[in-house]
Amino acid sequence: MNTTYDYIYWRGDLSFSKFPINEIDSLIFALLSNIEYSTVFDSFNLSKRLTLKEIVKEFEKKDVFKNSTNLSKFEKQNLQLLKDLCKCDRFSSAKAFGYKKHFDEKQSVQFSAISFIINDTVVISYRGTDSTLVGWKEDFAMSFSSSVGAQQDSLDYINEVAKLDVHELVTCGHSKGGNLAVYSALKASAEIQHRISSVYNFDGPGFNKSSVVSGEFEKLGIEKVTTIVPQSSMVGILMQHEEPINVVHSSNKTGIFQHYPLTWEVSLTQFRRLECTDNLSKSFDQTTKLFLESMDESEMEDFTNALFEMFHEKGALTFRDVMLNPARTISTMHSVHQKIPKEYRNFLETLGKAMVKASIQVNLNSKKSKQVLNDGTLN
């Protein structure tokens, strides 16, 4: 089994000038957006540019790596990835800039993005959901809102970055970040769209009926959009995708944890393709679509508010609080189950079972390693 780290070993000494950016490179840049850069980029700035090596040196000076014990496994992996990329010529000289973060608990907005300049190309990388329930509530809102705060932020961001004198733009993101990569490209002006060469959505959800106007994919160029999901995808298959979905093989056997892209297998310059998703993903997709189709916008909003209010009542502020307490997860789902109409309960039962199963697996992993390996930052 070969994964992203094998790719880095194979291609790390080859420049982007000789071998242009591909989907695996784009995933790597997408993962780098999950790092907190506020210690080196204290404000949104398009002119301040630092190589990955320079960022690592700044992180070392400010003990970012030493103070990472409370981070999730996923966040720690991304920090380690940043350090490892500095050891290879292909990535070490890439310059990061334009870090921007917006978090608003009252408005349920969680957004972050950073860009990388490579020769005459700018790669815009949108972060997925962090571990806060604010971010997860915003994800649920995507299913019934025509636009959520992070999506509007993503459009504002690409409009700002596109002011730079660069020829080519690439947008990418993992999970919710993948949705933002597509959304910002679809909603951008024709002048910006002309400069966008590729859009990468790595296991990110699609859109509801009110989010995307008919013809927008054709206007951008649907061939520019590459959406990739693992065989047991439970995130990237959500809602509607007009673009083709590419299924790749993950080495992880537990469905929800295939969302971690470092488990995806690679060939030389792309991920290992499969013909279709597996039965688990298809079943979850069908159940979710039936649930969403059974509710109108106001009903889905009421359901979302009820679910997350109940999490807060149970004392959960982050997804870690949910995932590391199976009893609380069951209690919360049961409480919401009693409050919603009968026709919506099948989806909640399916969602609850998936969350409890994942929660139990997290706790088993934690005991085996004698430490908490994951705080639920699945997006």
C-alpha positions as CSV (number, residue, x, y, z in Angstrom):
1,M,0.0,0.0,0.0
2,N,1.4,3.4,-1.1
3,T,0.0,6.6,0.4
4,T,0.8,10.4,0.2
5,Y,4.1,10.0,2.1
6,D,5.3,7.5,-0.5
7,Y,4.5,10.0,-3.2
8,I,6.5,12.7,-1.4
9,Y,9.4,10.2,-1.3
10,W,9.1,9.4,-5.0
11,R,8.6,13.0,-6.3
12,G,10.0,15.2,-3.6
13,D,13.2,16.0,-5.6
14,L,11.3,17.0,-8.7
15,S,10.4,20.7,-9.2
16,F,7.0,22.0,-10.1
17,S,8.6,23.5,-13.2
18,K,9.5,20.1,-14.5
19,F,6.4,18.2,-13.3
20,P,3.3,20.5,-12.8
21,I,1.0,20.3,-9.8
22,N,-1.3,17.3,-9.8
23,E,-4.2,16.0,-7.6
24,I,-1.8,14.6,-4.9
25,D,0.1,17.9,-4.7
26,S,-3.3,19.6,-4.3
27,L,-4.3,17.4,-1.5
28,I,-1.1,18.2,0.3
29,F,-1.7,21.9,0.0
30,A,-5.3,21.3,1.1
31,L,-4.1,19.6,4.3
32,L,-1.8,22.5,5.1
33,S,-4.8,24.8,5.5
34,N,-5.8,22.8,8.6
35,I,-2.9,24.4,10.5
36,E,-3.3,27.4,12.7
37,Y,-1.0,30.1,11.2
38,S,-2.0,33.1,13.4
39,T,1.4,33.0,15.2
40,V,3.2,33.9,12.0
41,F,0.4,35.7,10.0
42,D,-1.3,37.9,12.5
43,S,-3.5,39.6,9.9
44,F,-4.7,39.1,6.4
45,N,-1.8,40.1,4.2
46,L,-1.2,39.4,0.5
47,S,2.3,40.8,0.5
48,K,3.9,38.9,3.4
49,R,5.2,35.6,2.0
50,L,7.0,32.9,3.8
51,T,8.4,29.6,2.5
52,L,7.4,26.4,4.3
53,K,10.9,26.3,5.8
54,E,10.6,29.8,7.2
55,I,7.2,29.0,8.7
56,V,8.6,25.9,10.4
57,K,11.5,28.0,11.9
58,E,8.9,30.5,13.2
59,F,6.9,27.7,14.7
60,E,10.0,26.3,16.4
61,K,10.8,29.7,17.9
62,K,7.3,30.0,19.3
63,D,7.1,26.4,20.5
64,V,4.2,25.6,18.3
65,F,5.3,22.0,17.9
66,K,6.0,21.6,21.6
67,N,2.6,23.0,22.5
68,S,0.7,20.7,20.2
69,T,-0.2,18.0,22.8
70,N,-3.9,19.1,23.0
71,L,-4.3,19.0,19.2
72,S,-6.2,16.3,17.5
73,K,-4.4,13.5,15.7
74,F,-5.4,15.0,12.4
75,E,-3.9,18.4,13.3
76,K,-0.7,16.8,14.6
77,Q,-0.4,14.9,11.3
78,N,-0.7,18.1,9.4
79,L,2.0,19.8,11.5
80,Q,4.3,16.8,11.0
81,L,3.5,16.9,7.2
82,L,4.6,20.6,7.2
83,K,7.9,19.7,8.8
84,D,8.4,16.8,6.4
85,L,7.7,18.8,3.3
86,C,10.6,21.1,4.2
87,K,13.0,18.3,3.6
88,C,12.1,17.9,-0.1
89,D,12.9,20.4,-2.9
90,R,9.4,20.1,-4.5
91,F,7.6,21.8,-1.6
92,S,10.2,23.5,0.6
93,S,10.4,26.7,-1.5
94,A,6.6,27.1,-2.0
95,K,5.6,30.4,-0.4
96,A,2.5,30.8,1.8
97,F,0.6,34.0,2.2
98,G,-2.8,35.5,2.7
99,Y,-3.8,33.6,5.8
100,K,-7.3,34.5,6.9
101,K,-9.5,33.3,9.7
102,H,-13.1,34.1,10.6
103,F,-14.9,32.5,13.6
104,D,-18.2,33.8,14.9
105,E,-20.1,31.6,17.4
106,K,-23.3,33.7,17.3
107,Q,-23.5,33.5,13.5
108,S,-22.2,29.9,13.3
109,V,-19.3,30.8,11.0
110,Q,-16.0,28.9,10.9
111,F,-13.7,29.8,8.0
112,S,-10.0,29.7,7.3
113,A,-7.9,29.8,4.2
114,I,-4.3,30.2,3.1
115,S,-2.7,30.5,-0.3
116,F,0.6,29.2,-1.8
117,I,2.5,30.6,-4.7
118,I,4.4,28.3,-7.0
119,N,6.0,29.9,-10.0
120,D,3.1,31.7,-11.8
121,T,0.4,29.7,-10.0
122,V,-1.5,30.5,-6.8
123,V,-3.0,27.5,-5.0
124,I,-5.9,28.7,-2.7
125,S,-6.5,26.2,0.1
126,Y,-9.7,26.3,2.1
127,R,-9.8,24.7,5.6
128,G,-12.5,22.1,6.4
129,T,-14.4,22.0,9.7
130,D,-12.5,22.3,12.9
131,S,-13.4,20.5,16.1
132,T,-15.9,23.1,17.4
133,L,-19.6,22.4,17.2
134,V,-19.9,25.9,15.7
135,G,-18.2,24.5,12.6
136,W,-20.3,21.4,12.5
137,K,-23.6,23.4,12.9
138,E,-22.5,25.4,9.9
139,D,-22.0,22.2,7.9
140,F,-25.6,21.2,8.7
141,A,-26.8,24.6,7.6
142,M,-25.3,23.9,4.2
143,S,-28.2,21.4,3.6
144,F,-30.9,24.1,3.8
145,S,-29.3,27.5,3.3
146,S,-28.6,29.0,-0.2
147,S,-25.3,30.3,1.3
148,V,-23.6,30.0,4.7
149,G,-21.0,32.3,6.1
150,A,-18.0,30.3,5.2
151,Q,-19.1,30.1,1.6
152,Q,-19.5,33.8,1.3
153,D,-16.1,34.2,3.0
154,S,-14.6,31.8,0.4
155,L,-15.9,34.0,-2.4
156,D,-14.6,37.2,-0.8
157,Y,-11.2,35.5,-0.3
158,I,-10.8,34.4,-4.0
159,N,-11.8,37.9,-5.1
160,E,-9.0,39.4,-3.0
161,V,-6.3,36.8,-4.0
162,A,-7.2,37.2,-7.7
163,K,-6.1,40.8,-7.6
164,L,-2.5,39.5,-7.6
165,D,-0.6,39.5,-10.9
166,V,-0.5,35.8,-11.4
167,H,-1.6,33.8,-14.4
168,E,-3.2,30.6,-13.0
169,L,-5.4,29.9,-10.0
170,V,-6.1,26.5,-8.3
171,T,-8.6,26.1,-5.6
172,C,-8.6,23.1,-3.2
173,G,-9.9,21.9,0.1
174,H,-10.7,18.8,2.2
175,S,-14.2,18.1,3.4
176,K,-16.0,21.4,4.0
177,G,-12.9,23.0,2.5
178,G,-13.6,21.1,-0.7
179,N,-17.1,22.5,-0.9
180,L,-15.7,26.0,-0.4
181,A,-13.2,25.4,-3.2
182,V,-16.0,24.5,-5.6
183,Y,-18.3,27.3,-4.3
184,S,-15.8,30.1,-4.7
185,A,-14.9,29.0,-8.2
186,L,-18.6,28.7,-9.3
187,K,-19.5,32.1,-7.9
188,A,-16.4,34.0,-9.1
189,S,-16.5,36.4,-12.0
190,A,-15.9,35.2,-15.5
191,E,-12.5,36.9,-15.5
192,I,-11.4,35.0,-12.5
193,Q,-12.9,31.7,-13.7
194,H,-10.9,32.1,-16.9
195,R,-7.7,32.0,-14.8
196,I,-8.9,29.0,-12.7
197,S,-7.2,25.8,-14.1
198,S,-8.3,23.3,-11.6
199,V,-10.7,22.9,-8.6
200,Y,-10.2,20.0,-6.2
201,N,-12.8,18.8,-3.7
202,F,-11.4,16.1,-1.5
203,D,-14.3,14.3,0.2
204,G,-16.3,17.5,0.5
205,P,-20.1,17.7,0.3
206,G,-22.0,18.9,-2.6
207,F,-24.8,21.5,-2.6
208,N,-28.5,21.8,-2.0
209,K,-30.9,22.8,-4.7
210,S,-30.9,26.5,-3.8
211,S,-27.1,26.9,-3.6
212,V,-26.1,26.4,-7.3
213,V,-28.0,28.0,-10.2
214,S,-28.5,25.9,-13.3
215,G,-25.6,26.3,-15.7
216,E,-23.0,27.5,-13.2
217,F,-20.9,24.4,-13.6
218,E,-20.9,24.7,-17.4
219,K,-20.0,28.4,-17.1
220,L,-16.9,27.5,-15.0
221,G,-16.1,24.4,-17.0
222,I,-17.2,21.2,-15.3
223,E,-14.1,19.5,-16.5
224,K,-12.0,21.7,-14.2
225,V,-13.7,20.2,-11.1
226,T,-12.2,17.0,-9.6
227,T,-14.1,15.5,-6.7
228,I,-12.5,12.6,-4.9
229,V,-14.1,10.4,-2.2
230,P,-13.0,7.2,-0.5
231,Q,-14.9,3.9,-1.0
232,S,-16.9,4.3,2.3
233,S,-17.5,8.0,2.0
234,M,-20.0,9.5,4.4
235,V,-19.1,13.1,3.9
236,G,-18.3,13.7,0.2
237,I,-21.4,11.9,-1.0
238,L,-23.7,14.3,0.9
239,M,-26.1,16.5,-1.1
240,Q,-25.9,17.0,-4.9
241,H,-22.9,16.8,-7.1
242,E,-23.2,17.8,-10.7
243,E,-19.6,17.0,-11.4
244,P,-18.4,13.4,-11.7
245,I,-17.3,11.7,-8.4
246,N,-14.0,9.8,-8.4
247,V,-13.8,7.0,-5.9
248,V,-10.4,6.1,-4.4
249,H,-9.2,3.3,-2.1
250,S,-8.6,4.0,1.6
251,S,-6.6,1.5,3.7
252,N,-8.8,2.2,6.7
253,K,-11.6,-0.3,7.2
254,T,-13.7,1.9,9.4
255,G,-16.0,4.0,7.1
256,I,-16.0,7.4,8.8
257,F,-12.2,7.3,9.3
258,Q,-11.6,6.9,5.6
259,H,-12.3,10.6,5.6
260,Y,-8.7,11.1,6.6
261,P,-7.0,11.4,3.2
262,L,-3.5,10.3,4.4
263,T,-5.1,6.8,4.3
264,W,-5.8,7.1,0.6
265,E,-3.7,4.9,-1.7
266,V,-1.7,6.5,-4.6
267,S,-0.2,5.4,-7.8
268,L,2.6,7.5,-9.4
269,T,0.8,10.9,-9.8
270,Q,-2.8,10.2,-8.8
271,F,-4.9,8.3,-6.3
272,R,-5.8,4.7,-6.9
273,R,-9.3,4.7,-8.5
274,L,-12.2,2.3,-7.8
275,E,-15.3,1.9,-9.9
276,C,-17.8,3.0,-7.2
277,T,-18.4,3.5,-3.5
278,D,-19.2,0.5,-1.3
279,N,-22.6,-0.6,0.2
280,L,-22.0,1.3,3.4
281,S,-21.6,4.6,1.6
282,K,-24.5,3.9,-0.8
283,S,-26.8,3.1,2.1
284,F,-25.8,6.2,4.0
285,D,-26.2,8.3,0.9
286,Q,-29.7,6.9,0.2
287,T,-30.9,7.4,3.8
288,T,-29.5,11.0,3.9
289,K,-31.1,12.0,0.6
290,L,-34.5,10.6,1.7
291,F,-34.2,12.5,4.9
292,L,-33.2,15.8,3.3
293,E,-36.0,15.5,0.7
294,S,-38.6,14.9,3.4
295,M,-37.9,18.3,5.0
296,D,-38.4,21.8,3.8
297,E,-35.9,24.6,4.7
298,S,-37.6,25.7,7.9
299,E,-38.0,22.1,9.2
300,M,-34.3,21.3,8.5
301,E,-33.3,24.5,10.3
302,D,-35.5,23.5,13.3
303,F,-33.9,20.0,13.3
304,T,-30.4,21.4,13.2
305,N,-31.1,23.9,16.0
306,A,-32.7,21.1,18.1
307,L,-29.7,18.8,17.6
308,F,-27.0,21.3,18.5
309,E,-28.9,22.8,21.4
310,M,-29.2,19.4,22.8
311,F,-25.4,18.8,22.5
312,H,-24.8,22.1,24.3
313,E,-27.3,21.1,27.0
314,K,-25.3,17.9,27.5
315,G,-22.2,20.0,28.0
316,A,-20.5,19.4,24.6
317,L,-18.7,22.3,23.1
318,T,-16.5,20.4,20.6
319,F,-16.8,17.3,18.6
320,R,-14.2,15.8,21.0
321,D,-16.8,16.0,23.7
322,V,-19.2,14.0,21.6
323,M,-16.8,11.4,20.3
324,L,-15.1,10.6,23.6
325,N,-18.4,10.0,25.4
326,P,-20.6,7.4,23.7
327,A,-23.1,7.5,26.5
328,R,-23.6,11.3,26.0
329,T,-23.9,10.7,22.2
330,I,-26.6,8.1,22.8
331,S,-28.4,10.3,25.3
332,T,-28.3,13.3,23.0
333,M,-29.6,11.4,20.0
334,H,-32.4,9.9,22.2
335,S,-33.4,13.4,23.4
336,V,-33.6,14.8,19.9
337,H,-35.3,11.6,18.7
338,Q,-38.2,12.3,21.0
339,K,-38.6,15.9,19.8
340,I,-38.7,15.4,16.0
341,P,-41.5,14.0,13.8
342,K,-41.5,10.2,13.3
343,E,-40.8,10.5,9.6
344,Y,-37.4,12.1,10.3
345,R,-36.3,9.6,12.9
346,N,-34.8,7.0,10.5
347,F,-32.0,9.4,9.5
348,L,-31.3,10.3,13.1
349,E,-31.0,6.6,14.0
350,T,-28.6,6.0,11.1
351,L,-26.5,9.1,12.0
352,G,-26.5,8.1,15.7
353,K,-25.3,4.6,15.0
354,A,-22.5,5.9,12.8
355,M,-21.5,8.4,15.5
356,V,-21.6,5.9,18.3
357,K,-19.6,3.3,16.3
358,A,-17.0,5.9,15.5
359,S,-17.0,7.1,19.1
360,I,-16.4,3.6,20.4
361,Q,-13.6,3.1,17.9
362,V,-12.0,6.4,19.0
363,N,-12.1,5.3,22.6
364,L,-10.6,1.9,21.8
365,N,-7.8,3.6,19.9
366,S,-7.2,5.9,22.8
367,K,-6.9,3.1,25.3
368,K,-4.5,1.2,23.1
369,S,-2.2,4.1,22.7
370,K,-2.8,5.4,26.3
371,Q,-3.7,8.8,24.9
372,V,-6.5,10.5,23.1
373,L,-5.7,10.2,19.4
374,N,-8.6,12.1,17.9
375,D,-10.8,15.0,19.0
376,G,-13.4,14.5,16.2
377,T,-11.9,16.8,13.7
378,L,-13.2,14.7,10.9
379,N,-13.7,17.7,8.5
